[in-house]
Amino acid sequence: MNSSLSFNGQIVNKQALIFAGEVSATRRRNTLKRVDRELVKGNYRAALSLVKSCGLRGFGAAKQIQSFDDLNMERSDISSLQKRLDLIFESIEKSIRFTSSGELSLLELERLIYRESGDYLLNDHLKCMQHEAGHFLVGYLFGVLPKGYRVPSMDDLNQDELAGGRVDFLGLEFLEEVDPDGKSNYKLIKEKLFDETVCRILSVIIGGLVAEHVVFGCSAGLHSDVKKMYNLLKRWDFKENEAESQIKRAALNAVLILDRQYEARSRLAEAMALGRSVGNCIDTIEIALKDPVI
């Protein structure tokens, strides 16, 4: 049996291609183990340098979409996408209203009342898995390196109703310190921010909420992510129409990524629920990634 392929007159052995792929995968995994060691030691810049130098397909590979005009899609598909984005924006608006008023939403009240139900805890755990995977994947594909994460177990959720997950990113530490009414040590003035940087940051922030919509069709309860985004836009002095435009653009990019990379997101959520290392999670993404990213 002929085990060779012909490309432009050149004969390429199938086994040689397979071997080359295995060598590449081994090299990637070894590098990602080094990344993990640097992250554990807190050498984040060294970890980032390793990630950038090892030829990963996905890191920073996502191309930002400005609007629907940039999409090569049928009108019916555009209409369907618009409806989904409307639902996502509705969830964001509701969370912003409750954030501003300090009131408790009915969905959040329901969560507190029924949190002792096993089924409800399982559902909460699954949503948390997908939520944090959404943050991780969107950030990674936009070139923002995750440096650590936490996904609460069902036991954690059962013992503490406020137990939540998180993904920490290199370069986005300032998000934990944003005071909408106070002065920031970071000179993140709106006029000095590139438009793409704003979209990248907002896409990472709402990647979790969008992931819930992609997987479950809804996002229940309040989200600290929305409050964080709300405070950030207020701190940057965006006008209401400007803020709405930025949020919608970020949601569009997050939806397109998480829709297309469904397999990568699903496998990543499983890896994160098992507590795999950041490097292992990145390897999981690389294996399942579809080209082009977006």
Backbone as CSV, one residue per row, in Angstrom:
resi,resn,N_x,N_y,N_z,CA_x,CA_y,CA_z,C_x,C_y,C_z
1,MET,0.851,-1.193,0.000,0.000,0.000,0.000,0.885,1.241,0.000
2,ASN,0.536,2.201,-0.839,1.305,3.431,-0.935,1.016,4.320,0.268
3,SER,2.029,4.645,1.047,1.844,5.459,2.245,2.373,6.873,2.046
4,SER,2.411,7.307,0.763,2.933,8.632,0.469,1.868,9.495,-0.180
5,LEU,2.017,10.802,-0.039,1.141,11.782,-0.666,1.971,12.644,-1.593
6,SER,1.338,13.139,-2.652,2.044,13.980,-3.609,1.512,15.400,-3.543
7,PHE,2.403,16.369,-3.299,2.037,17.780,-3.281,2.962,18.520,-4.238
8,ASN,2.359,19.089,-5.314,3.139,19.848,-6.289,4.346,19.058,-6.793
9,GLY,4.121,17.780,-7.030,5.180,16.949,-7.574,6.139,16.398,-6.546
10,GLN,5.998,16.810,-5.286,6.886,16.316,-4.239,6.206,15.187,-3.480
11,ILE,6.955,14.159,-3.176,6.429,13.010,-2.447,6.661,13.211,-0.952
12,VAL,5.570,13.139,-0.190,5.658,13.314,1.257,5.163,12.041,1.935
13,ASN,5.965,11.453,2.762,5.609,10.230,3.467,4.645,10.532,4.604
14,LYS,3.540,9.779,4.672,2.534,9.993,5.717,3.123,9.801,7.100
15,GLN,3.934,8.764,7.248,4.524,8.493,8.560,5.440,9.632,9.001
16,ALA,6.122,10.251,8.029,6.997,11.376,8.357,6.176,12.558,8.857
17,LEU,5.011,12.771,8.226,4.133,13.859,8.656,3.609,13.611,10.069
18,ILE,3.217,12.365,10.329,2.709,12.014,11.656,3.798,12.199,12.707
19,PHE,5.007,11.739,12.385,6.127,11.866,13.320,6.436,13.332,13.608
20,ALA,6.421,14.156,12.549,6.694,15.587,12.716,5.647,16.230,13.619
21,GLY,4.398,15.801,13.449,3.323,16.332,14.293,3.505,15.940,15.740
22,GLU,3.940,14.688,15.963,4.162,14.216,17.333,5.316,14.965,17.991
23,VAL,6.366,15.229,17.223,7.511,15.978,17.749,7.083,17.388,18.131
24,SER,6.269,18.007,17.258,5.780,19.359,17.522,4.921,19.402,18.786
25,ALA,4.050,18.390,18.950,3.180,18.329,20.127,3.998,18.126,21.397
26,THR,5.023,17.274,21.316,5.889,17.025,22.475,6.646,18.285,22.866
27,ARG,7.160,18.994,21.857,7.882,20.238,22.124,6.955,21.271,22.771
28,ARG,5.723,21.338,22.263,4.753,22.290,22.826,4.463,21.968,24.293
29,ARG,4.222,20.696,24.589,3.899,20.301,25.962,5.072,20.561,26.907
30,ASN,6.283,20.290,26.442,7.457,20.541,27.281,7.606,22.031,27.582
31,THR,7.353,22.858,26.566,7.431,24.305,26.771,6.356,24.772,27.741
32,LEU,5.154,24.221,27.615,4.054,24.622,28.492,4.287,24.175,29.936
33,LYS,5.037,23.086,30.122,5.427,22.696,31.479,6.360,23.744,32.081
34,ARG,7.231,24.292,31.240,8.115,25.365,31.695,7.306,26.616,32.022
35,VAL,6.277,26.862,31.211,5.381,27.995,31.472,4.741,27.845,32.852
36,ASP,4.272,26.639,33.150,3.658,26.384,34.460,4.635,26.656,35.599
37,ARG,5.873,26.232,35.422,6.871,26.441,36.479,7.110,27.937,36.713
38,GLU,7.169,28.698,35.629,7.373,30.144,35.761,6.166,30.815,36.419
39,LEU,4.970,30.356,36.075,3.764,30.927,36.676,3.712,30.654,38.175
40,VAL,4.079,29.436,38.570,4.089,29.073,39.994,5.063,29.960,40.763
41,LYS,6.189,30.284,40.135,7.202,31.123,40.785,6.865,32.612,40.709
42,GLY,5.801,32.940,39.969,5.432,34.348,39.830,6.223,35.084,38.775
43,ASN,6.957,34.348,37.952,7.736,34.959,36.866,6.851,35.087,35.621
44,TYR,5.901,35.996,35.688,4.873,36.074,34.655,5.422,36.531,33.305
45,ARG,6.362,37.447,33.327,6.930,37.917,32.063,7.714,36.807,31.366
46,ALA,8.409,35.997,32.151,9.141,34.864,31.575,8.168,33.861,30.976
47,ALA,7.053,33.637,31.675,6.025,32.722,31.160,5.456,33.242,29.852
48,LEU,5.189,34.536,29.794,4.650,35.138,28.571,5.635,35.016,27.419
49,SER,6.905,35.214,27.708,7.940,35.097,26.680,7.979,33.684,26.106
50,LEU,7.851,32.679,26.969,7.836,31.287,26.514,6.623,31.011,25.630
51,VAL,5.467,31.524,26.048,4.239,31.315,25.276,4.370,31.929,23.885
52,LYS,4.949,33.114,23.822,5.085,33.807,22.540,6.097,33.136,21.617
53,SER,7.061,32.434,22.209,8.166,31.894,21.408,7.966,30.457,20.939
54,CYS,6.913,29.787,21.417,6.826,28.349,21.107,5.847,28.029,19.975
55,GLY,5.450,29.028,19.217,4.662,28.780,18.006,3.267,28.256,18.238
56,LEU,2.602,28.715,19.279,1.225,28.286,19.540,0.282,28.859,18.483
57,ARG,-0.623,28.031,18.002,-1.555,28.471,16.955,-2.564,29.485,17.463
58,GLY,-2.991,29.297,18.721,-4.130,30.066,19.188,-3.822,31.370,19.890
59,PHE,-2.669,31.486,20.521,-2.405,32.659,21.348,-2.368,33.927,20.503
60,GLY,-3.318,34.823,20.762,-3.387,36.083,20.023,-3.851,35.945,18.589
61,ALA,-4.429,34.793,18.236,-4.794,34.539,16.837,-6.139,35.126,16.432
62,ALA,-6.968,35.507,17.399,-8.298,36.038,17.073,-8.182,37.426,16.453
63,LYS,-8.901,37.633,15.377,-8.948,38.928,14.707,-10.241,39.635,15.090
64,GLN,-10.112,40.862,15.531,-11.295,41.579,15.988,-12.224,41.935,14.831
65,ILE,-13.508,41.768,15.086,-14.546,42.135,14.129,-15.154,43.457,14.585
66,GLN,-15.197,44.419,13.671,-15.717,45.737,14.026,-17.241,45.761,14.061
67,SER,-17.854,45.090,13.071,-19.313,45.122,12.965,-19.779,43.969,12.086
68,PHE,-21.090,43.870,11.902,-21.653,42.828,11.047,-21.168,42.965,9.607
69,ASP,-20.800,44.171,9.216,-20.339,44.406,7.844,-19.069,43.623,7.535
70,ASP,-18.317,43.258,8.571,-17.065,42.516,8.376,-17.289,41.016,8.226
71,LEU,-18.530,40.573,8.414,-18.822,39.146,8.407,-19.312,38.686,7.045
72,ASN,-18.770,37.575,6.602,-19.214,36.964,5.350,-20.253,35.902,5.681
73,MET,-21.468,36.371,5.991,-22.531,35.476,6.433,-23.816,35.757,5.672
74,GLU,-24.663,34.723,5.595,-25.976,34.890,4.981,-26.835,35.807,5.853
75,ARG,-27.805,36.472,5.193,-28.662,37.406,5.918,-29.411,36.717,7.059
76,SER,-29.854,35.488,6.828,-30.587,34.755,7.870,-29.692,34.465,9.071
77,ASP,-28.418,34.156,8.800,-27.473,33.899,9.889,-27.180,35.177,10.675
78,ILE,-27.086,36.293,9.951,-26.871,37.586,10.600,-28.039,37.911,11.519
79,SER,-29.256,37.646,11.028,-30.464,37.924,11.811,-30.491,37.087,13.087
80,SER,-30.130,35.799,12.962,-30.095,34.909,14.123,-29.051,35.369,15.131
81,LEU,-27.890,35.769,14.628,-26.815,36.254,15.495,-27.240,37.528,16.215
82,GLN,-27.936,38.406,15.503,-28.392,39.656,16.102,-29.361,39.403,17.253
83,LYS,-30.253,38.425,17.083,-31.212,38.094,18.144,-30.490,37.589,19.394
84,ARG,-29.470,36.783,19.190,-28.708,36.267,20.329,-27.965,37.396,21.035
85,LEU,-27.404,38.309,20.252,-26.701,39.441,20.843,-27.652,40.346,21.612
86,ASP,-28.878,40.476,21.112,-29.886,41.274,21.819,-30.174,40.681,23.198
87,LEU,-30.255,39.340,23.265,-30.498,38.675,24.547,-29.327,38.878,25.506
88,ILE,-28.117,38.797,24.966,-26.926,39.007,25.789,-26.894,40.431,26.325
89,PHE,-27.179,41.387,25.444,-27.156,42.784,25.869,-28.258,43.061,26.888
90,GLU,-29.383,42.371,26.734,-30.474,42.510,27.703,-30.024,42.027,29.082
91,SER,-29.295,40.898,29.117,-28.757,40.389,30.387,-27.801,41.397,31.016
92,ILE,-26.965,41.989,30.179,-25.997,42.973,30.669,-26.709,44.202,31.219
93,GLU,-27.713,44.676,30.490,-28.461,45.856,30.940,-29.147,45.606,32.279
94,LYS,-29.730,44.412,32.431,-30.394,44.075,33.694,-29.394,44.077,34.842
95,SER,-28.234,43.486,34.607,-27.220,43.440,35.659,-26.728,44.841,36.005
96,ILE,-26.585,45.691,34.985,-26.146,47.066,35.228,-27.175,47.818,36.060
97,ARG,-28.466,47.604,35.762,-29.521,48.276,36.522,-29.488,47.852,37.990
98,PHE,-29.344,46.541,38.229,-29.300,46.058,39.606,-28.011,46.488,40.302
99,THR,-26.924,46.573,39.528,-25.668,47.057,40.095,-25.816,48.496,40.560
100,SER,-26.511,49.298,39.761,-26.691,50.713,40.082,-27.633,50.910,41.258
101,SER,-28.693,50.079,41.326,-29.717,50.266,42.351,-29.400,49.555,43.658
102,GLY,-28.544,48.520,43.574,-28.222,47.734,44.761,-29.310,46.753,45.124
103,GLU,-30.312,46.575,44.238,-31.401,45.653,44.509,-30.998,44.225,44.162
104,LEU,-31.766,43.285,44.654,-31.524,41.868,44.386,-32.477,41.402,43.300
105,SER,-31.930,40.797,42.245,-32.783,40.340,41.152,-33.578,39.109,41.567
106,LEU,-34.679,38.864,40.868,-35.490,37.680,41.150,-34.690,36.412,40.898
107,LEU,-33.868,36.433,39.854,-33.069,35.251,39.538,-32.040,34.984,40.634
108,GLU,-31.456,36.040,41.162,-30.487,35.859,42.242,-31.186,35.380,43.507
109,LEU,-32.386,35.901,43.761,-33.161,35.465,44.918,-33.495,33.985,44.795
110,GLU,-33.856,33.566,43.584,-34.165,32.156,43.335,-32.940,31.290,43.615
111,ARG,-31.790,31.784,43.230,-30.551,31.032,43.453,-30.291,30.840,44.944
112,LEU,-30.538,31.885,45.727,-30.306,31.794,47.161,-31.310,30.862,47.838
113,ILE,-32.562,30.861,47.357,-33.609,30.036,47.957,-33.381,28.556,47.680
114,TYR,-33.004,28.254,46.431,-32.922,26.850,46.016,-31.499,26.306,45.952
115,ARG,-30.548,27.003,46.516,-29.152,26.601,46.384,-28.849,25.261,47.035
116,GLU,-29.711,24.797,47.959,-29.446,23.526,48.626,-29.928,22.339,47.803
117,SER,-30.608,22.597,46.720,-31.055,21.523,45.844,-29.867,20.947,45.094
118,GLY,-29.754,19.615,45.083,-28.645,18.978,44.385,-28.630,19.304,42.909
119,ASP,-29.823,19.278,42.286,-29.906,19.583,40.863,-29.481,21.017,40.599
120,TYR,-29.897,21.896,41.485,-29.561,23.298,41.291,-28.059,23.518,41.449
121,LEU,-27.465,22.819,42.415,-26.025,22.935,42.610,-25.264,22.426,41.397
122,LEU,-25.731,21.319,40.832,-25.091,20.776,39.640,-25.179,21.771,38.498
123,ASN,-26.356,22.353,38.316,-26.544,23.340,37.258,-25.642,24.553,37.485
124,ASP,-25.553,24.983,38.739,-24.696,26.112,39.096,-23.234,25.799,38.791
125,HIS,-22.826,24.572,39.111,-21.445,24.148,38.873,-21.133,24.111,37.381
126,LEU,-22.050,23.566,36.593,-21.847,23.490,35.146,-21.743,24.883,34.535
127,LYS,-22.601,25.785,35.004,-22.557,27.153,34.484,-21.251,27.839,34.861
128,CYS,-20.782,27.572,36.068,-19.524,28.174,36.504,-18.357,27.655,35.665
129,MET,-18.368,26.358,35.366,-17.339,25.769,34.508,-17.283,26.482,33.162
130,GLN,-18.449,26.599,32.521,-18.506,27.208,31.198,-18.161,28.693,31.262
131,HIS,-18.599,29.331,32.330,-18.350,30.763,32.512,-16.847,31.052,32.551
132,GLU,-16.133,30.328,33.402,-14.694,30.573,33.541,-13.934,30.144,32.288
133,ALA,-14.398,29.078,31.635,-13.776,28.656,30.374,-13.946,29.734,29.312
134,GLY,-15.090,30.420,29.334,-15.321,31.513,28.391,-14.317,32.631,28.577
135,HIS,-14.078,33.018,29.829,-13.056,34.037,30.109,-11.693,33.587,29.591
136,PHE,-11.314,32.373,29.975,-9.982,31.837,29.664,-9.767,31.794,28.153
137,LEU,-10.721,31.226,27.426,-10.552,31.028,25.988,-10.519,32.350,25.229
138,VAL,-11.440,33.246,25.531,-11.468,34.541,24.842,-10.178,35.312,25.113
139,GLY,-9.750,35.328,26.370,-8.514,36.021,26.702,-7.317,35.431,25.976
140,TYR,-7.197,34.115,26.009,-6.064,33.438,25.366,-6.012,33.728,23.871
141,LEU,-7.149,33.622,23.197,-7.173,33.830,21.747,-6.959,35.291,21.367
142,PHE,-7.201,36.195,22.307,-6.921,37.612,22.072,-5.521,38.003,22.551
143,GLY,-4.730,37.023,22.959,-3.349,37.297,23.332,-3.153,37.810,24.741
144,VAL,-4.105,37.504,25.641,-3.981,37.881,27.053,-3.747,36.592,27.838
145,LEU,-2.584,36.459,28.438,-2.193,35.188,29.062,-2.865,34.974,30.414
146,PRO,-3.627,33.887,30.569,-4.147,33.525,31.897,-2.976,33.093,32.780
147,LYS,-2.920,33.601,33.992,-1.823,33.219,34.888,-2.300,32.366,36.059
148,GLY,-3.602,32.168,36.147,-4.176,31.331,37.192,-5.686,31.379,37.111
149,TYR,-6.331,30.414,37.751,-7.796,30.393,37.726,-8.314,29.578,38.902
150,ARG,-9.622,29.694,39.115,-10.283,28.885,40.139,-11.697,28.582,39.678
151,VAL,-12.070,27.306,39.727,-13.444,26.875,39.459,-13.938,26.158,40.707
152,PRO,-14.953,26.687,41.398,-15.430,26.051,42.630,-16.066,24.695,42.357
153,SER,-15.852,23.760,43.264,-16.475,22.441,43.156,-17.905,22.524,43.666
154,MET,-18.664,21.437,43.499,-20.026,21.411,44.029,-20.013,21.511,45.548
155,ASP,-19.006,20.925,46.189,-18.885,21.039,47.647,-18.666,22.492,48.058
156,ASP,-17.829,23.194,47.285,-17.591,24.612,47.565,-18.893,25.400,47.482
157,LEU,-19.673,25.133,46.435,-20.935,25.848,46.234,-21.949,25.497,47.313
158,ASN,-21.902,24.254,47.778,-22.840,23.816,48.813,-22.513,24.456,50.162
159,GLN,-21.225,24.650,50.416,-20.794,25.200,51.701,-20.834,26.726,51.734
160,ASP,-20.682,27.333,50.565,-20.626,28.798,50.518,-21.393,29.298,49.309
161,GLU,-22.517,29.951,49.559,-23.361,30.440,48.471,-22.665,31.500,47.629
162,LEU,-21.621,32.119,48.185,-20.910,33.165,47.462,-19.655,32.649,46.772
163,ALA,-19.410,31.340,46.881,-18.225,30.773,46.231,-18.310,31.016,44.732
164,GLY,-17.255,31.522,44.189,-17.261,31.824,42.758,-15.934,31.484,42.130
165,GLY,-15.932,31.436,40.819,-14.702,31.172,40.095,-14.063,32.468,39.633
166,ARG,-12.893,32.343,39.062,-12.200,33.513,38.532,-11.068,33.045,37.638
167,VAL,-10.689,33.911,36.709,-9.499,33.700,35.898,-8.681,34.978,35.996
168,ASP,-7.427,34.849,36.369,-6.537,36.010,36.480,-5.657,36.082,35.236
169,PHE,-5.569,37.280,34.670,-4.813,37.479,33.436,-3.633,38.413,33.657
170,LEU,-2.544,38.107,33.000,-1.377,38.976,33.034,-1.693,40.273,32.285
171,GLY,-1.479,41.389,32.964,-1.718,42.684,32.337,-3.075,43.281,32.631
172,LEU,-3.980,42.489,33.221,-5.313,43.005,33.537,-5.536,43.099,35.048
173,GLU,-4.452,43.144,35.800,-4.576,43.207,37.254,-5.312,44.467,37.710
174,PHE,-5.225,45.527,36.913,-5.858,46.787,37.294,-7.370,46.667,37.409
175,LEU,-7.959,45.649,36.793,-9.411,45.494,36.834,-9.920,45.270,38.251
176,GLU,-9.067,44.731,39.121,-9.485,44.475,40.497,-9.468,45.747,41.339
177,GLU,-8.890,46.811,40.798,-8.720,48.022,41.592,-9.490,49.214,41.039
178,VAL,-10.311,49.000,40.045,-11.008,50.113,39.408,-12.075,50.681,40.331
179,ASP,-11.967,51.960,40.609,-12.975,52.692,41.385,-13.602,53.710,40.442
180,PRO,-14.886,53.557,40.125,-15.501,54.438,39.135,-15.507,55.907,39.538
181,ASP,-15.443,56.181,40.833,-15.533,57.567,41.302,-14.212,58.097,41.851
182,GLY,-13.215,57.224,41.890,-11.944,57.643,42.473,-10.851,57.753,41.432
183,LYS,-9.664,58.102,41.912,-8.532,58.221,41.015,-7.822,56.881,40.925
184,SER,-7.303,56.594,39.741,-6.602,55.332,39.535,-5.114,55.595,39.394
185,ASN,-4.313,54.661,39.850,-2.870,54.773,39.670,-2.456,54.470,38.240
186,TYR,-3.367,53.884,37.480,-3.087,53.510,36.106,-3.564,54.612,35.172
187,LYS,-2.717,55.037,34.288,-3.050,56.131,33.378,-3.805,55.594,32.167
188,LEU,-4.969,55.041,32.451,-5.782,54.470,31.387,-6.836,55.490,30.975
189,ILE,-6.393,56.561,30.373,-7.290,57.610,29.925,-7.868,57.214,28.579
190,LYS,-9.157,57.452,28.397,-9.851,56.973,27.204,-9.145,57.405,25.919
191,GLU,-8.705,58.666,25.864,-8.105,59.170,24.634,-6.813,58.441,24.277
192,LYS,-6.175,57.833,25.291,-4.905,57.161,25.050,-5.082,55.665,24.783
193,LEU,-6.300,55.193,24.893,-6.543,53.770,24.662,-6.821,53.515,23.191
194,PHE,-6.156,52.553,22.641,-6.489,52.140,21.290,-7.849,51.453,21.325
195,ASP,-8.621,51.654,20.266,-9.961,51.081,20.196,-9.918,49.568,20.354
196,GLU,-8.920,48.935,19.757,-8.811,47.480,19.826,-8.519,47.014,21.252
197,THR,-7.773,47.815,21.998,-7.459,47.449,23.376,-8.712,47.456,24.235
198,VAL,-9.558,48.469,24.040,-10.819,48.543,24.775,-11.670,47.322,24.475
199,CYS,-11.788,46.974,23.191,-12.594,45.818,22.791,-12.028,44.534,23.379
200,ARG,-10.709,44.400,23.372,-10.077,43.190,23.903,-10.376,43.035,25.393
201,ILE,-10.220,44.115,26.139,-10.460,44.057,27.582,-11.917,43.726,27.881
202,LEU,-12.841,44.409,27.201,-14.266,44.171,27.448,-14.680,42.768,27.019
203,SER,-14.101,42.268,25.934,-14.425,40.913,25.465,-14.020,39.870,26.499
204,VAL,-12.853,40.076,27.115,-12.390,39.154,28.157,-13.314,39.220,29.371
205,ILE,-13.718,40.438,29.741,-14.570,40.610,30.921,-15.909,39.904,30.757
206,ILE,-16.532,40.035,29.573,-17.871,39.447,29.393,-17.823,38.079,28.722
207,GLY,-16.614,37.535,28.528,-16.498,36.220,27.907,-17.227,35.136,28.676
208,GLY,-17.264,35.254,30.006,-17.958,34.262,30.829,-19.459,34.318,30.654
209,LEU,-20.014,35.521,30.716,-21.456,35.693,30.531,-21.889,35.214,29.151
210,VAL,-21.094,35.558,28.134,-21.409,35.139,26.765,-21.352,33.622,26.638
211,ALA,-20.381,32.991,27.299,-20.276,31.528,27.255,-21.534,30.874,27.809
212,GLU,-22.098,31.434,28.879,-23.340,30.892,29.439,-24.468,30.975,28.418
213,HIS,-24.541,32.089,27.704,-25.579,32.242,26.677,-25.363,31.248,25.534
214,VAL,-24.112,31.063,25.135,-23.808,30.146,24.032,-24.196,28.717,24.389
215,VAL,-23.922,28.311,25.626,-24.159,26.926,26.041,-25.584,26.702,26.533
216,PHE,-26.079,27.619,27.369,-27.372,27.405,28.032,-28.502,28.279,27.489
217,GLY,-28.162,29.261,26.669,-29.189,30.137,26.106,-29.611,31.260,27.020
218,CYS,-28.987,31.361,28.184,-29.327,32.427,29.129,-28.189,32.572,30.126
219,SER,-28.283,33.633,30.920,-27.313,33.852,31.986,-28.082,34.350,33.190
220,ALA,-28.166,33.518,34.238,-29.016,33.835,35.389,-28.244,34.581,36.467
221,GLY,-28.933,35.491,37.123,-28.360,36.149,38.285,-27.497,37.344,37.954
222,LEU,-26.925,37.928,38.996,-26.040,39.074,38.839,-24.630,38.598,38.533
223,HIS,-23.841,39.476,37.924,-22.475,39.113,37.577,-21.519,40.209,38.013
224,SER,-20.515,39.825,38.781,-19.494,40.789,39.171,-18.768,41.297,37.935
225,ASP,-18.739,40.476,36.879,-18.098,40.893,35.632,-18.774,42.130,35.056
226,VAL,-20.102,42.138,35.082,-20.843,43.274,34.534,-20.588,44.521,35.376
227,LYS,-20.545,44.341,36.688,-20.242,45.470,37.570,-18.846,46.003,37.278
228,LYS,-17.910,45.086,37.048,-16.538,45.472,36.738,-16.490,46.273,35.437
229,MET,-17.208,45.804,34.433,-17.252,46.496,33.149,-17.927,47.860,33.285
230,TYR,-19.017,47.884,34.035,-19.758,49.127,34.274,-18.854,50.157,34.950
231,ASN,-18.128,49.742,35.980,-17.219,50.647,36.684,-16.089,51.126,35.785
232,LEU,-15.591,50.209,34.952,-14.487,50.543,34.064,-14.904,51.592,33.036
233,LEU,-16.051,51.403,32.421,-16.537,52.357,31.423,-16.837,53.712,32.066
234,LYS,-17.345,53.668,33.286,-17.614,54.911,34.011,-16.306,55.611,34.355
235,ARG,-15.328,54.831,34.785,-14.019,55.400,35.134,-13.359,56.029,33.915
236,TRP,-13.557,55.415,32.746,-12.969,55.939,31.514,-13.810,57.051,30.892
237,ASP,-14.913,57.390,31.562,-15.750,58.515,31.151,-16.362,58.320,29.761
238,PHE,-16.763,57.090,29.471,-17.479,56.847,28.218,-18.909,57.357,28.348
239,LYS,-19.385,58.033,27.318,-20.786,58.429,27.288,-21.641,57.185,27.075
240,GLU,-22.930,57.299,27.392,-23.803,56.126,27.354,-23.819,55.455,25.985
241,ASN,-23.934,56.245,24.926,-23.977,55.657,23.582,-22.633,55.050,23.190
242,GLU,-21.533,55.656,23.667,-20.206,55.102,23.395,-20.023,53.775,24.126
243,ALA,-20.443,53.744,25.375,-20.323,52.525,26.173,-21.143,51.399,25.563
244,GLU,-22.361,51.708,25.145,-23.225,50.691,24.539,-22.599,50.122,23.279
245,SER,-22.013,50.992,22.463,-21.362,50.545,21.231,-20.178,49.627,21.527
246,GLN,-19.375,49.987,22.529,-18.214,49.173,22.893,-18.634,47.812,23.441
247,ILE,-19.675,47.800,24.269,-20.148,46.541,24.852,-20.680,45.614,23.764
248,LYS,-21.449,46.158,22.830,-22.016,45.339,21.755,-20.923,44.767,20.862
249,ARG,-19.906,45.566,20.606,-18.800,45.076,19.788,-18.049,43.963,20.509
250,ALA,-17.815,44.145,21.804,-17.132,43.115,22.590,-17.952,41.833,22.632
251,ALA,-19.266,41.962,22.809,-20.143,40.788,22.840,-20.129,40.059,21.507
252,LEU,-20.122,40.811,20.406,-20.073,40.207,19.072,-18.815,39.367,18.911
253,ASN,-17.672,39.915,19.296,-16.414,39.182,19.165,-16.387,37.944,20.051
254,ALA,-16.888,38.070,21.275,-16.900,36.924,22.189,-17.812,35.818,21.673
255,VAL,-18.979,36.189,21.150,-19.909,35.192,20.605,-19.289,34.461,19.422
256,LEU,-18.668,35.203,18.524,-18.076,34.585,17.337,-16.974,33.599,17.720
257,ILE,-16.159,33.964,18.697,-15.090,33.069,19.154,-15.664,31.813,19.795
258,LEU,-16.580,31.997,20.737,-17.092,30.858,21.506,-18.002,29.963,20.680
259,ASP,-18.657,30.530,19.676,-19.451,29.717,18.753,-18.549,28.831,17.904
260,ARG,-17.557,29.452,17.299,-16.684,28.708,16.387,-15.814,27.696,17.134
261,GLN,-15.335,28.079,18.296,-14.435,27.209,19.055,-15.192,26.430,20.124
262,TYR,-16.329,25.892,19.740,-17.191,25.173,20.686,-16.466,23.980,21.309
263,GLU,-15.775,23.208,20.494,-15.079,22.021,20.997,-13.957,22.412,21.962
264,ALA,-13.202,23.434,21.599,-12.114,23.885,22.468,-12.659,24.384,23.802
265,ARG,-13.772,25.134,23.764,-14.367,25.636,24.996,-14.871,24.502,25.878
266,SER,-15.508,23.497,25.254,-16.050,22.369,26.000,-14.940,21.577,26.695
267,ARG,-13.890,21.275,25.960,-12.779,20.514,26.547,-12.030,21.336,27.598
268,LEU,-11.923,22.628,27.340,-11.263,23.501,28.311,-12.040,23.535,29.619
269,ALA,-13.363,23.621,29.536,-14.197,23.644,30.746,-13.971,22.385,31.577
270,GLU,-13.867,21.239,30.922,-13.621,19.982,31.629,-12.249,19.997,32.304
271,ALA,-11.240,20.490,31.578,-9.884,20.542,32.135,-9.825,21.465,33.345
272,MET,-10.515,22.599,33.262,-10.515,23.552,34.373,-11.258,22.996,35.580
273,ALA,-12.350,22.275,35.334,-13.108,21.665,36.434,-12.264,20.626,37.164
274,LEU,-11.335,20.002,36.447,-10.446,19.006,37.042,-9.213,19.643,37.683
275,GLY,-9.093,20.956,37.566,-7.979,21.655,38.190,-6.658,21.507,37.461
276,ARG,-6.707,21.279,36.155,-5.470,21.153,35.380,-4.682,22.460,35.416
277,SER,-3.390,22.360,35.186,-2.535,23.544,35.196,-2.880,24.453,34.023
278,VAL,-2.446,25.705,34.103,-2.674,26.649,33.010,-2.060,26.118,31.717
279,GLY,-0.842,25.585,31.812,-0.186,25.033,30.629,-0.961,23.884,30.027
280,ASN,-1.501,23.012,30.876,-2.317,21.895,30.399,-3.586,22.405,29.736
281,CYS,-4.179,23.449,30.299,-5.388,24.032,29.704,-5.083,24.626,28.330
282,ILE,-3.935,25.277,28.212,-3.534,25.837,26.920,-3.330,24.724,25.904
283,ASP,-2.699,23.637,26.327,-2.496,22.496,25.430,-3.836,21.919,24.982
284,THR,-4.799,21.876,25.887,-6.142,21.395,25.555,-6.764,22.261,24.465
285,ILE,-6.594,23.573,24.579,-7.105,24.488,23.555,-6.424,24.229,22.223
286,GLU,-5.108,24.130,22.245,-4.339,23.964,21.007,-4.741,22.698,20.254
287,ILE,-5.023,21.638,20.984,-5.408,20.368,20.354,-6.770,20.479,19.686
288,ALA,-7.699,21.186,20.326,-9.085,21.234,19.840,-9.382,22.421,18.933
289,LEU,-8.425,23.297,18.750,-8.656,24.550,18.028,-9.013,24.325,16.561
290,LYS,-9.984,25.106,16.088,-10.358,25.101,14.675,-9.724,26.302,13.987
291,ASP,-9.260,26.095,12.753,-8.708,27.189,11.949,-9.716,27.612,10.882
292,PRO,-9.819,28.915,10.599,-9.238,30.024,11.351,-9.962,30.216,12.672
293,VAL,-9.309,30.905,13.603,-9.876,31.083,14.942,-11.184,31.852,14.869
294,ILE,-11.202,32.950,14.124,-12.403,33.762,13.959,-12.289,34.526,12.648
